Amino acid sequence: MSQFDSSGTQAASLYQLSVWSAANLAGMVNDHLAARQPFFKRLMKKIAPNGAKAIFKGRRPSNQESLPLLADAVVGSSRTTIFAVFGPPGGVAVTAPPEEPGSAVWEAGTWYYSLPQNGSMAMAVNFDDDYAHCVEFFQMPE
């Protein structure tokens, strides 16, 4: 008789064992952290007597401050990262016809995104070797 029967019950048993082991380990970690809760509360009172919110309380940047922060975050990012965060660009600028249909976005040297939260503003992302090297903001004509 084979080590593995045709119904796959041994494989299913191993799968169930691995799921049970992971759940059991997660439960032990959770119980351990719950048991250490008084320690963490005392530690937090020492670190932040006014509460954790006082540590993490931040001020939102103004519109004038947010654009340079956005540009700093975009510069150096890859095309795929920018695409994942902002989605497909609203417009692209190409210098030559694309080799394949639909590839103009990936071959374009500049991607344009509208920023409706800032009025009629747009962002142009210029690429060099698939990485953003320059970001410009401009007001769209009305």
N, C-alpha and C positions, 0 to 999 in steps of 0.2 A: 504494500500500500504506500502511496506517495505521502510525502511530508505535507503537501498541500492538497487537500481534496478539491474536487471540481466545483463545489459550491462556494469556495472562498471563505469558509467560516473561520479558518485560522487567521486569514488576513483581516477579517472583520474584528476578530477578537483582539488582535494586536492594535488595530485602530482605536477600539474602545479603551484599551489599556492606556494608550498614549493620551487620549482625551481625558480620561479619569486622572492620570498622573498630573497633567497640566492644571486641571481644575483643583486638585488636592493641593498642589504646590501654591497656587494662587490663594487658596483659602488660608494656608499656613502663613503666608506673607501678610495677608490682611489681618489675621489674628495677632501676629507679632506687632504690627504697627498699631493696632488698636490697644494692645497691652502697654505700648510705649507712649500713649497719648499724654499722660501727665508729664512725662519728661519733655515732650515737644512743647507743651503749653508753657512750662516754666522757662524753657529756652526762648520761646517767642516773647515772653514778658521781659526777659533780660535784653533781648535784641531791640525790641520795639515796644517800649512801655505804653505808647499811645495806640497800639494795635498795628496789625499788618497793613491795613489800608494806608496808614501814614507813610509806610515805606514805598508802596507801589503807586501812591497818588501822583499822577502826572498831569501836566498841563497840555491840552491839545494845542498843536501849533496853529498859528494864524494862517490865512491864505497866502500871505507873503512868505512865511516861513516854510509852508508845506511844499511849495514847488521846488526849492533847492533840495529839500530832503528827498522828494520823489526822484529828482534827477540823479542824486547821489546813489540812490538804491538801484536805479535802472542801469547806469553806466557800469560796464563790466559784466553785465548779465548776458546769458546766451539767448539766441532767438527762441529756443524752445521754452526757456524759463519765462520770457516776456509773453510769449503766446499763451502759456499756461495761466499766467496771472491776469493779463488784460484781455485775452481772447484774440480772435482774428482782428487784424487792423482794419480800420474803416477805410483806409486808402493806402496805396503803396506807390513808390516812384521807382521805375525800372529804367535802365539805360539801354537795354537791348531786349528784343522779344524773348520770352522764355523758351527753353528747349522743349518742355513738355507742358501740355495744358494743365492749368491749376498750380503750376509751380512758381508762378510769378511772385507770390507772397514770400516764398522761401529764398528767391534769388534777388529780391528787391533790396536796394541799398538803403532805403528809408521807409519806415512805417509811420503812419499817422493815426493818432487816436484823438477823438474828441473828449474833452473834459467838461461835461455838462454841469458838474457841481460848482465849477468856477466861472459860470456864465458862458459866454461864447468863446471859450479858449480851447486850443488844441495843443497836442504834444507831438513833436516829430522826433523819432528815434533813428539815428544814423548808425549803420552797422559797418564794421570792418572785420572780416574773417569770422562772420557769424556771432560776433560779440558787439554789444552796443558800446560805441566810443564817444557819442555826443548826443545830448538831449536838449532840444530847444522848445520853448513855449511861445505861442503867439496867439493874438486875438484874431478870431475869424471875422471876416467882413460880414456885416449884417445886411 
